[in-house]
């Protein structure tokens, strides 16, 4: 399953910026926090990897005993 998004371009007198919006459902499922840092990794001209700068700790699952 994928989430599509469009890149937005903002032109200012001194520069231009590009923005990619993360869909809410995706951000919530990954528990993204406000102002959290991520980095883009260029794999090739068609693939970008979006990665947390500081990985979240994995949740430990409790083992259910019979």
C-alpha positions in Angstrom: 0.0 0.0 0.0 1.3 3.4 -0.8 0.5 7.0 -0.1 0.7 9.6 -2.9 1.7 13.2 -2.3 2.5 16.1 -4.5 5.6 18.3 -4.1 4.8 21.9 -3.5 7.1 24.7 -4.7 7.1 28.1 -3.0 8.8 30.9 -4.9 10.1 33.8 -2.9 12.0 36.9 -4.1 15.3 35.6 -2.7 14.9 31.8 -3.0 12.5 28.9 -3.7 11.6 26.0 -1.4 10.1 22.6 -2.1 7.8 20.8 0.4 6.6 17.2 0.6 3.6 16.6 2.8 3.4 13.4 4.9 -0.2 12.1 4.9 -1.7 12.2 8.5 -2.5 8.5 8.5 1.2 7.7 7.7 2.6 10.2 10.2 0.4 8.9 13.0 1.2 5.3 12.3 4.9 6.1 12.6 4.3 8.2 15.6 6.0 11.3 14.1 6.6 14.1 16.7 6.4 17.8 16.0 9.9 19.2 14.9 11.3 15.6 14.8 14.3 15.4 12.4 14.4 13.1 9.4 16.9 12.9 6.5 16.5 12.2 2.8 18.8 9.6 1.3 19.2 9.5 -2.4 19.2 5.9 -3.7 18.9 6.9 -7.4 17.1 9.5 -9.5 13.7 7.7 -8.9 14.1 6.7 -5.2 14.4 8.7 -2.0 14.6 7.1 1.4 13.1 9.1 4.2 14.7 8.1 7.5 14.5 9.2 11.1 17.7 10.9 12.3 17.3 9.3 15.7 15.5 6.0 15.5 12.7 5.3 18.0 13.1 2.3 20.3 11.2 -0.8 19.3 8.4 -1.7 21.6 8.9 -4.9 23.6 6.0 -7.4 23.4 5.0 -9.2 26.5 5.0 -13.0 26.2 1.7 -14.5 27.1 2.0 -17.6 29.2 -0.6 -20.5 28.8 
